């Protein structure tokens, strides 16, 4: 079972939450962050390069120093305030009429090392290292990671009862997504939540934040190595996560655009695709279901349905549409062997809509686009449970967690 604890969140006063809270560090580029950031925005802490003119490099020492200075100033000015006692928190997000309710808590880094926090993606060391620096210099988890867990009826009931009462924060962001936040400070309820997780929840699944999770665990390892009196209960062993019941989460599509046709003419590519796919003009651009793809080529949408025998339904990786597309189209026909490093391919989150695929092809920037049917939470958990790894850029979760609603100090 997983190991969790409440924590004393550092967070904005109620009247400042909309000024402090911000999108995650990796959603905006530096120029976008500079344009969005108001005086009190957390972006000055998570993307401190924006405080320089011109914008500084993200990995410069002065940028890291500015992050530390800003975090200190935000606390000194009362824009971020530490709660007086360890609490759990409930965080609700609403998008397109659907609401998901997560519990904000601290997970234990040992669970990541021991496989109780399960991943479905590989991480890149350079990105881990960058996130490690931010955790190390701030001695805090400034932004949470996003976990899923198998539904637990009593935990769901506790969350529902909490959410029926008055909230600490309630606001709508620039995308029209709703955010609401409650504090659980009742000692008996805190103890019960801890007991339920540590006796009934077998695992967490990393939904979003693989690099932040790995970085937090590595910082914990550093600190335990430096502490000869280490017990495993120190605050640095824990990192902040928002944990959602699996049934409430929805993965949206993560699509692909390719710069060229690898020597094919459009007509030649269509003919080559017929070997492995049933090909027809698409009645609508949305894929109809698993193993059906939509392709935008030459100003038209096509429907591609993988033929039987071209994939293995018994293989949790081989059955994924991202695998089928990679093997039969991107690799075999378009010559893209490594999705992580090939500069001829780009990825477009479904939140941008299929019109974004059309725009990038019609502009001449890209030659062809592929829209995929989203994977399911069951596929994700099955892959994580079997120790497998999904291909790159398979899952896109929306809405993103808002940063700044809670910060966890490692002291």
C-alpha positions in Angstrom: 0.0 0.0 0.0 1.1 3.6 -0.6 2.5 5.9 2.1 1.0 9.4 2.4 0.8 12.3 4.9 -0.8 15.7 5.3 1.3 18.8 5.0 1.4 22.5 5.9 0.7 24.0 2.5 2.3 27.3 1.6 -0.4 29.0 -0.4 -1.9 32.4 -1.3 -4.5 34.2 0.8 -8.0 33.8 -0.6 -8.1 37.3 -2.0 -4.9 36.8 -4.0 -5.3 33.4 -5.4 -6.2 34.5 -8.9 -3.2 36.8 -9.0 -0.7 34.1 -7.7 -2.0 30.9 -9.4 -0.5 30.1 -12.8 -0.3 27.4 -15.5 2.4 24.8 -15.0 6.0 25.7 -15.9 5.9 23.6 -19.1 2.7 24.8 -20.6 4.0 28.2 -21.6 7.2 29.2 -23.3 9.2 32.1 -21.7 7.7 34.8 -24.0 4.1 33.6 -23.3 4.9 33.5 -19.5 6.3 37.0 -19.6 3.2 38.3 -21.3 0.8 36.6 -18.9 2.6 37.1 -15.6 1.2 39.8 -13.3 3.1 41.3 -10.4 2.2 38.4 -8.0 2.1 35.5 -10.5 3.9 32.3 -9.5 5.4 32.4 -13.0 8.1 34.7 -11.5 9.1 31.7 -9.4 8.6 28.8 -11.8 9.9 30.7 -14.9 12.1 33.4 -13.4 13.9 34.0 -16.7 11.0 36.3 -17.5 12.3 38.8 -15.0 15.2 39.7 -17.2 15.3 42.0 -20.2 15.9 40.4 -22.6 14.6 37.1 -21.3 17.4 35.1 -19.7 18.3 31.5 -20.3 16.3 29.0 -18.3 19.4 27.2 -17.0 21.6 30.2 -16.2 22.7 30.6 -12.6 21.2 34.1 -12.3 17.8 32.6 -13.4 18.0 30.0 -10.6 19.1 32.7 -8.1 16.1 34.8 -9.1 13.7 31.9 -8.5 15.0 31.6 -4.9 14.8 35.4 -4.4 11.3 35.6 -5.7 10.1 32.7 -3.5 11.5 34.4 -0.5 9.9 37.7 -1.4 6.5 36.2 -2.1 6.5 34.8 1.5 7.9 38.0 3.0 5.2 40.1 1.3 2.4 37.7 2.4 1.5 36.6 -1.1 2.3 33.0 0.0 1.5 32.0 3.6 2.1 28.7 5.4 -0.8 26.9 7.0 -0.6 26.5 10.8 -1.0 22.7 10.8 -0.6 19.7 8.4 -3.8 19.3 6.4 -5.2 17.4 3.4 -6.8 19.4 0.6 -9.4 18.7 -2.1 -8.9 20.2 -5.5 -11.7 20.2 -8.1 -11.3 21.0 -11.8 -14.2 21.5 -14.2 -13.9 21.4 -18.0 -16.7 21.0 -20.5 -19.2 20.3 -17.7 -17.1 17.4 -16.2 -15.6 17.8 -12.8 -12.8 15.7 -11.3 -11.9 15.8 -7.5 -8.4 15.2 -6.3 -6.9 14.9 -2.9 -3.8 17.0 -2.4 -1.3 15.1 -0.2 2.4 14.2 0.2 3.5 10.8 -1.3 6.7 9.0 -0.1 9.7 8.8 -2.4 10.3 5.2 -1.3 7.1 4.3 -3.1 8.5 5.6 -6.3 11.7 3.6 -5.9 9.8 0.4 -4.9 7.3 0.6 -7.8 4.2 1.6 -5.8 4.1 4.8 -7.7 3.9 3.5 -11.3 5.0 5.2 -14.4 4.0 4.7 -18.0 6.6 6.9 -19.7 10.4 7.1 -19.8 12.1 10.2 -18.5 15.0 12.2 -19.9 17.9 12.8 -17.6 18.3 16.4 -18.7 14.8 17.3 -17.8 15.0 15.4 -14.5 18.2 17.3 -13.7 16.5 20.6 -14.4 13.6 19.8 -12.1 16.0 18.6 -9.5 17.7 21.9 -9.4 14.4 23.7 -8.8 13.4 21.4 -6.0 16.9 21.6 -4.5 17.4 25.3 -4.6 13.9 26.1 -3.2 13.9 23.2 -0.7 10.3 22.8 -1.8 7.9 21.2 -4.3 6.6 24.4 -5.9 4.3 22.5 -8.3 2.4 19.2 -7.7 2.5 16.0 -9.7 -0.7 14.5 -11.0 -1.5 11.0 -9.9 -4.4 8.6 -10.4 -5.5 5.7 -8.1 -8.1 3.0 -8.1 -11.4 4.2 -6.8 -12.0 3.9 -3.1 -15.6 4.3 -2.0 -14.9 5.8 1.4 -12.3 8.3 0.1 -14.8 9.3 -2.7 -17.4 9.9 0.0 -15.1 12.0 2.1 -14.2 14.1 -0.9 -17.8 14.5 -1.9 -18.8 15.6 1.7 -15.9 18.1 1.8 -16.8 19.5 -1.6 -20.4 20.1 -0.5 -19.2 22.7 2.0 -17.8 26.2 1.4 -14.5 26.3 -0.5 -11.3 28.2 0.2 -10.8 29.1 -3.5 -13.1 29.2 -6.5 -12.2 30.8 -9.8 -12.2 30.3 -13.6 -8.9 30.4 -15.5 -8.1 32.0 -18.9 -9.3 28.9 -20.7 -12.7 28.9 -19.0 -11.8 25.9 -16.8 -13.0 26.0 -13.2 -10.8 25.5 -10.1 -12.1 25.0 -6.6 -10.1 24.1 -3.4 -11.1 23.0 0.1 -9.0 22.6 3.3 -9.4 19.4 5.4 -8.1 20.4 8.9 -10.2 18.1 11.1 -7.8 15.8 13.0 -10.0 12.7 13.0 -10.8 13.1 9.3 -7.1 13.6 8.5 -6.2 10.4 10.4 -8.9 8.5 8.6 -7.7 9.6 5.1 -4.2 8.6 6.0 -5.4 5.2 7.2 -7.5 4.6 4.0 -4.6 5.3 1.7 -2.1 3.3 3.7 -4.4 0.3 4.1 -6.5 0.2 1.0 -4.8 2.0 -1.9 -2.3 -0.3 -3.5 -0.6 2.1 -5.9 -0.5 5.5 -7.5 -0.2 5.9 -11.3 1.7 8.9 -12.6 -0.7 10.6 -15.0 1.2 13.8 -15.6 4.6 14.9 -14.1 7.0 12.0 -14.7 10.0 14.2 -14.6 8.9 16.1 -11.5 8.2 12.8 -9.7 11.6 11.4 -10.6 13.3 14.7 -9.6 11.5 14.8 -6.2 12.6 11.2 -5.5 16.2 12.0 -6.4 16.3 15.0 -4.2 15.0 12.8 -1.3 17.9 10.4 -2.0 20.4 13.3 -1.9 19.1 14.5 1.4 19.0 11.1 3.1 22.6 10.5 2.0 23.6 13.8 3.7 21.8 12.9 6.9 23.5 10.3 9.1 20.5 10.3 11.4 18.0 9.6 8.6 14.8 7.8 9.7 12.6 7.9 6.6 10.1 10.1 8.2 11.7 13.4 7.4 9.8 15.9 5.3 12.3 15.6 2.5 11.2 12.0 2.0 7.8 13.3 0.7 6.7 15.2 -2.3 3.4 16.9 -3.2 0.8 15.2 -5.5 -2.8 15.7 -6.4 -4.4 12.3 -6.6 -7.6 11.6 -8.5 -9.8 8.5 -8.6 -9.2 6.7 -11.9 -12.9 6.8 -12.9 -13.0 10.6 -12.9 -10.1 11.1 -15.3 -10.3 11.4 -19.1 -7.4 11.2 -21.4 -7.7 13.2 -24.6 -6.1 12.6 -28.0 -2.4 13.4 -28.7 -1.9 13.8 -32.4 1.0 13.9 -34.8 2.2 16.2 -37.6 5.0 15.3 -40.0 7.1 17.8 -42.1 7.5 15.8 -45.3 6.3 12.6 -47.0 9.7 10.9 -47.1 9.9 11.0 -50.9 6.3 9.9 -51.5 3.8 11.9 -53.5 0.4 12.3 -51.8 -1.0 9.8 -54.3 1.9 7.4 -53.6 1.4 7.6 -49.9 -2.3 6.9 -50.2 -1.5 3.8 -52.3 1.2 2.6 -49.8 -1.2 3.0 -46.9 -3.7 0.6 -48.5 -1.5 -2.4 -47.7 -2.2 -2.1 -44.0 -5.3 0.1 -43.7 -8.8 0.3 -45.1 -8.7 3.8 -46.6 -11.6 6.0 -47.4 -12.5 9.7 -47.5 -13.5 10.7 -43.9 -17.1 11.8 -43.2 -15.7 13.7 -40.2 -12.2 14.3 -39.0 -12.7 12.6 -35.6 -11.4 9.0 -35.4 -14.4 6.6 -34.8 -12.7 4.3 -32.3 -9.7 2.2 -31.5 -7.5 1.3 -34.5 -9.2 4.0 -36.7 -7.1 7.1 -37.6 -7.9 10.3 -39.4 -5.2 11.7 -41.8 -5.1 15.2 -43.2 -3.3 15.3 -46.5 -3.6 17.7 -49.4 -6.5 19.6 -47.9 -8.6 16.5 -47.3 -9.4 14.2 -44.4 -9.1 10.4 -44.8 -10.2 7.6 -42.6 -7.6 4.8 -42.0 -8.7 1.6 -40.2 -5.9 -0.9 -39.4 -6.6 -4.2 -41.1 -6.8 -7.4 -38.9 -3.5 -9.0 -38.2 -1.6 -5.8 -38.3 -1.5 -5.5 -34.5 -1.6 -7.8 -31.5 -4.6 -7.3 -29.2 -2.9 -9.5 -26.6 0.1 -7.1 -26.3 -0.7 -4.1 -24.1 1.8 -2.0 -26.0 1.2 -3.5 -29.5 -2.5 -2.8 -29.3 -2.1 0.9 -28.7 -3.0 3.1 -31.6 0.2 5.1 -31.1 2.2 1.9 -31.6 0.2 0.9 -34.7 0.7 4.3 -36.3 4.4 4.4 -35.4 5.1 0.9 -36.8 3.0 0.9 -39.9 3.2 4.6 -41.0 5.7 6.7 -39.2 8.5 4.1 -39.3 7.8 1.9 -42.3 6.6 4.6 -44.7 7.8 8.0 -43.4 11.1 6.9 -42.0 10.7 8.2 -38.5 12.5 5.8 -36.3 12.7 7.6 -32.9 9.8 9.8 -31.8 11.9 11.4 -29.1 14.7 12.7 -31.3 13.4 13.0 -34.9 13.0 16.7 -35.9 10.6 15.8 -38.7 7.7 15.1 -36.3 5.8 17.2 -33.9 3.0 16.5 -31.4 -0.2 18.4 -30.9 -2.4 18.0 -27.8 -6.0 17.4 -28.5 -6.9 20.5 -26.4 -5.9 22.5 -29.5 -8.5 20.8 -31.7 -8.2 19.1 -35.0 -8.3 22.5 -36.7 -4.8 23.0 -35.4 -3.7 20.0 -37.5 -5.4 21.5 -40.6 -3.7 24.8 -40.0 -0.2 23.4 -39.7 -0.6 21.4 -42.9 -2.4 24.1 -44.9 0.3 26.6 -43.9 3.0 24.4 -45.5 4.8 24.0 -42.2 3.8 20.3 -42.2 2.9 17.8 -45.0 0.6 15.5 -43.2 -1.3 15.1 -39.9 -2.7 12.1 -38.1 -5.4 12.3 -35.5 -5.6 9.4 -33.0 -8.4 8.0 -30.8 -7.4 8.6 -27.2 -6.1 5.8 -25.0 -8.2 4.9 -22.0 -7.3 5.0 -18.3 -7.6 1.2 -18.3 -5.0 0.9 -21.0 -2.7 3.2 -19.0 -3.1 1.3 -15.7 -2.7 -2.1 -17.5 0.5 -1.0 -19.0 1.8 0.5 -15.7 0.8 -2.6 -13.8 2.7 -4.9 -16.2 5.8 -2.8 -16.0 5.6 -1.7 -19.6 6.3 1.8 -21.0 4.0 3.6 -23.4 5.5 5.2 -26.6 6.4 8.9 -26.3 3.5 11.5 -26.4 0.7 9.0 -25.8 -1.4 10.6 -23.1 -2.7 14.2 -22.7 -4.6 15.1 -19.6 -6.7 18.2 -19.4 -7.3 20.4 -17.5 -3.8 20.9 -16.2 -3.2 21.4 -12.5 -3.0 25.0 -11.6 0.3 25.9 -9.9 0.4 28.0 -6.7 -2.6 26.6 -4.9 -0.3 24.7 -2.6 3.5 24.4 -2.1 5.2 21.8 0.0 8.3 22.7 2.0 10.9 20.0 2.5 11.9 21.4 5.9 
